[in-house]
Every structure is written in C-alpha cells, then in structure tokens.
Amino acid sequence: MATQGNRPERGAPKPSNPIAHVAYERRDLMGMDPPAGGGGKELVPVTAELRQTLSRSMVDAANAIAAESAAHPDLPGVMVVRLRDIAVAKSHRPLTLIQEASILPAGHGEINEMLVAVGAASLNQLNHIIKQRNTKAIRNNLSAVDGFAAWDVTRRLPRDVRDKPLAETLTVFRQQAARLMIRLFAHVSADTTSLVVERFEQLLRGFGMEPLRLPQRAGPPLFLLPLNGAMTVEAFSAIVQFQGVRHARPEPRILPTAAVMPAAAGPTFATAPLPTETNLPVVAVFDSGVNPGSAHMAPWVTSRDIYILPPDTDYVHGTAVASLVVDSRGLNLQHSHFPVTTSCLIHDVCALESGATGAQQTDLIIRLREAIPKYPNVKIWNLSLGGGPIGDEEFSEFGRELDTLSDLHGVLFVVAAGNYVHMPRRGWPTPTASLGDRISTPADSVRALTVGAITHLDSDTSLVRVDEPAPYSRRGPGPVFTPKPDLVHVGGNADANMQPAGIGINVLRAAGHVAADCGTSFASPIAAGLAARTWSILAAPGRTNQINPYPAMVKALMIHSAQLGSPERDAFARRYYGAGVPGNATAVLYDSDSSFTMLFELDIVDSMKWRKAPFPIPASLMHEGKLKAEVVITAVCAPPVDSSKGAEYVRFNVDVGFGRMAPMEKGGWSFKGCVPAEGELGTNGFEQAQVEHGGKWSPVKTYRRSFPKGAAGNMWALQATLLRRAFEPALAQPLRVVIIVTLRALDDNPRVYEEGRRLLAASNWLHQDIAARIDLPVRV
C-alpha cells in the first residue's frame, strides 16, 4: 500500500497563481539602506560643470512633468533620480539632497533609479540646492546622482510599445487582452494617495468608464478598464498621461488546467503530436538510440545525431528511455505517480553502445562535445548512464566534463544516479550505511540535475513499499558531502532477484511492445521532460520583461517543487530521496492558495551582502506578532570551479538565511537567521561540520522549517553572502544566484497567496509573474 506520508497534500497549485519573479536590484547589495544623509564619500569631483549638468537635467525633467500636470496641478508628479552604478552598488543614496528639498520618496524604478514625488516649489528648491549648497553631505549626494528624468508616458507603458504611437499601442493592447490594468502611485501621504485616486476616477467618469476595482492590502486599488468602445484613443491617451499612473498594462490571460486523461484498461502510448503541440519542447536523449523503424516513436523524433550503428547498438535502452519522455503516464495506466501531460519531442543522439561492456568514457565525452554545439536550441540533455561509484574527495572526470559543457553551452544535464545491483540487496529502511551504493559517475556533476528512483507499485515479494527509494537507486552524498541526488522520480520496483515483473515501470521496447523494467535510467527521462516543459514555459513570450531561463534557474525550480511536494526528511533519508519528487509544470511554476512563493535572481560578489527587506509576510501567517508558517528555501548557483583543486573544486560558497531584523542601539539593523536556525548543526562551528551537515560549498542548498508555536518578529528579511576559497582571486563578474522562498500556511489558509501578492504589489520591488499561462492540451 502507498505510504501516504511521503506524498503530502498541502493544497494543489493553480494556474491562476503564478510564482512571483523578483528582479535583481543593486540597491539590495551592502545590506540595508544607509542612514539619512547617505553617501560616505565624494564619488566623483563635484565641479561647477557637474552642477550645471545636473541642473539642466533636472530642469528638463521638471518641464516634462509640468506639461503633464497642467490638467491636475494639485497633484504631485513623479521624478526619477538616476544614480551612478557605483552609487547603487555602495548604497550611496542621495537622501540628504531630497530631504533638504522637502521631497518625499515615491518608490523605485529600475535598478539605479529612485522615484520621488515633486511639485513646482520642491523642484525650485532642489535646483537651488544643486547649484548652491556645498556641505559635505550634499557634495557626496550630488556625486552619486547621474541625472534626472520624468516618470512620463514612456515609463508607464511596457518597453515593447514605448516607441509606438499611442493609437498603435492601444491596438496592440486590444489584441493582447480584454482589459487594461492600471496601477496608481501610492504616496507617503495617505491624503495625497486618496486625492490621486479621486482625480483618476473623475477622469474615467468623464469618458463614461466604470472600472473594476481590485482592492490591495496597501495603497490604491488596481483598476481594470474594459478595452471596449469607450476606450477611445483620446481616453487612452488621457489615462496613460495622467501623472498619478505608475503602470498601464494589458491584463495577462490565464488559461485553465486541462482535464486529466481517463484511465485506460491497459498501457497506451501517445500517437503523433496533436496540431496544438507543434511547439513542444525537445529533450536530447543521449543514449543507445531510438529504433528508427519504430512506428510509435517516429512522429516524436524531430532530429537524429548518429555516432554508432548496429551491431554496437540494439536500440533497446534508448527507445525505452525516450518513450518515457514522450508518455510515461499513458504507458503506466494513468497512474497518479506519473506527471500529467509532459510530452516532449526527442532529439535522438545515438552514442552509447549496448551490451555488457558499454562505452569508453572518453568516447562519450568526445561525442558530447561534438553533439551539443550542433543543436544549440536543445537545452535539456538526458543521460541515463553511469560508471563506477564516485569517491569522497574528488569529483569525477566525467562529472567535471559535464560541468564544463553546461557552462559553455548553457544546457542542463539530467543524469541518472546509477544502479546498485550487488549483494547484499537493499531494502528500506536501509539496514546499514556501509553498502557500496553511492552515486555513480557522472552523477556527481555539480551543474547537473541528478535523479534517483522511487517506486509506485509493490507486492508481497518486492524489496520496498510504494513511495520508498527503489532498491537499486544509488544514494548520496557526492564528493565532499555535496548533496546528491537532487531529486527522485518513478523508476520501478524489484524483488530480491532484481526482477520487475508486475511492479516495474512500463516502457516501450524497440520491437514496439510494452514491457516492465526498472532502473534510475527510467526515473531520469521523466524528470528531463518536466525540466524541458519548465524551461519552455519560462522562455515563452508575453511578459513585460522577458525571462531568459538558464540551467541554474530550471534546476532550482525543479528542486523547490520537489521540496514542496515532499515531507521534511532527516539527513539520512535525504541521501536517497534528495529534495523529493517534483510536481508537473503547474506545481513547478504556480502556487496553491495557501502558499506564497517568490523567485529571486541576484548578482553577488564577495565582501558584499545582498538583502531583501522588509519581506512581505501575508497577514494570515501572522498571529499575535508571530510568524506561524512553514518556510521552504531553495538556492542554486553555478560558482566557478577548478578541476585542479581536488576537494576544493567548488571555489565559492553562497550562504542564504531567512530571519528577523531588529534596530541596533547605535543605528542600523541586525539580522538573526531563523532558516536555517542559528546554532543548527552545520551552520556554525568547525568546517567539517559545516560541509557534512550544512552542505557548505554546495551550489545547491535547501532549507525548510516550520514555526507551529510562532516566531516573533515585526520585520523579516532574506539575506545572502558570498565566501571564496583561500587564495582564490575575487570574482571578475558577479555570481548569479537563484533563491526561491515559499511561505506556506500550517492550517491550509486559502488567503495566503492573495495576501502575499497584494503585499508584493504594494512594495517597490521589481517583479512580474514567472509564467503568464500554461498550455496543457487534452488527449482523448
């Protein structure tokens, strides 16, 4: 029977709840903003020429603001204070400058932009200060400013239409959506915000428009206006030129999830792709080849790259692996353990010899080096192969080669953890940790997504029960206690003779029939299909700011999904399960109603701290000033590596913490990490303990912690720091890190997602939905 505790249900992810993607902002470096007065030094000489340049820039911005404000002179305009890059990086904010001019903040624009609310009087005062004031604080502030600009119509519209005439932009919006979405500025003064809302509603009434108002937790409501006949070019122009509008966007379309396919009486296999599936993602199956004579597989193979021919291959293994990329669920009687609608096309790389002796490692490396550049658009490469077990101190040659190829070509390798088929047989729980069942090469690749196997069926003679680690699935950790495998999926069960009859995973044989088998070879392609789907959805057009997915981002999403869909396990169990079983595309990219997830991308260098605060905490998770929730964190990066350094192959470490902030007596803020907890084994103390228990130097870090009794704190923050190895030079370029944080209700409160998104919308964080829609075609 199934071990239900291994597959908890905390509310199903919904396509209407996309995860929030929070963009990197260099203002988040160096911790909190500096105290009032900003800037500790004069970054560039504050000459008369610099003052004149800044004054002219400010006057030009003021004239543009005045032109738009003529219709509503009692409302403030918004001006952009553009900072020098060096000022952003060192947090030299020109706070004294704006304070002396009696200017109030109005949020932030792009990475190097402060937004301020201005009127005629404050602009005149600012110009005087720029020209005349000569205190040290003002000089420091002026040296941080690169110029000024108006927040005008070009800034309110999406980038892709900013150069178009407004009439053409309106036509584009009509093609994209049924409604126009308007967000107004939330000013420091509540009275000012109320006046902005009042004037905007008067404007709409003048054009005969009745909007849908979507209340927000803080600030004005979101206005949604039908793109019908009332939305004339004149009305559209007046709306987007209203100085209280921050953004005007077409409302995103969200498609519903497709129906689940009905159960079949026996195994079925997908026929040719549906007409709606012409843009399916492609998975490269680097294996023994897909039988070119297979009528079942032929419609799904889009390209072939052949390095070996019969008799060096019989196509058996490659066909079986590829069939699971195409239709694992149909082959397995619609079993619920298999993801719904993850079909992908196949790029068949016939490069792995069949037979007991297999292929030589160097031959495979040479073939990979030749094969990958030929098809640069194929980003997911499945490797259901393995050699001998890895060692403790050194990363394998094959594993390091995959790391190099991943960096060179921007591909994600999905690699099987390897099969342990020796005596004694292993059951669950494992009776001893001395078995020789460590992962095999190249599963120790730090860039790859390494996949172990669990079971979906059992019997009286099976070695393990449903949802337990398959008896052949190799375990972690990798070298130097690097956490591996990253996750698991279904690979089939077996008895003491390693026979899968009746309890294995169904695959398509080269001859065209379905048969049961088992192995991590078959867990890996299911995960590869999910990764390819995830990559494809991320890369889809239609966002205001296009997302360009890369291996670390997709890997982070897959691992985080596995964490969310699995129970918390101890360190021993994680060596077999990794983070757990990932969900389908909906689970990877969307939230449930009772959870709130944000994906952060950041660029960090050593000696600098990245921090996001105050972190938006949904009200439903706060009880009497305490956070009562589960916090789940995944952090993934691709740090520089050096194959000549042995156990110190990975040259940089990223530490991530989620915790409370408190004001210090002498000013500033202190940070106390709660996830992971300070003092938790592996987070402090000796290097060996940090490596073994905390995953130090691992490019993948996972944390989770529940607070059933609540954790007191009024301000929460997410923080990351970077540490380099001894004698390692400073980074030439910042390191990109992906951090995913989920706050999840312990009582399944359905308001968490909505509350979290409202708080995020009210913040000044640059963000968007990570996925606008998800296409799940229905097969009948």
Secondary structure, DSSP 8 states (H G I E B T S, - for coil): -B-GGGS--S----TTSB-EEE---GGGBTSS---TT--SS-SS---HHHHHHHHHHHHHHHHHHHHHHTT-TTS-EEEEEEE-HHHHHTT---HHHHHHTT-EEEEE-STTEEEEEE-HHHHHHHHHHHHH---HHHHHHHHHEEEEEE--HHHHS-GGGTTS-HHHHHHHHHHH-SEEEEEE---SSHHHHHHHHHHHHHHHHHTT---EEE--SSSS-EEEEE-STT--HHHHHHHHT-TTEEEEEE--------------SS-----S--GGGTT--EEEEEES---TT-TTTGGGEEEEEES--TTS--SHHHHHHHHHHHHHHHHTTT-TTS-SS---EEEEEE----STT---HHHHHHHHHHHHHH-TT--EEEE----SB--SS---HHHHHHHHHHHHHT-EEEEE--B---SS---SS-S-S-SS-B-BTTTT-SSSEEEEEE-S---TTBSS-BTSB-TTB-B---GGG-----EEEE----BTT---TTTSEEEE-TTS-EEEE-SHHHHHHHHHHHHHHHHHHHH-S--SS-----HHHHHHHHHHHHHHTS----HHHHHHHTT-----HHHHHB--TTEEEEEEEEEE-TT-EEEE-S----GGGEETTEE-SEEEEEEEE---B-GGGGGG-B-EEEEEEEEEEEE-TTSSEEEEEEETTTT-BTTBS-HHHHHHHH-TT-SEEEEEEE-TT-EE-S-EEEEEEEEE-TT----SS-EEEEEEEEEE-SS--TTHHHHHHHHHHHSS--EEES-S--------
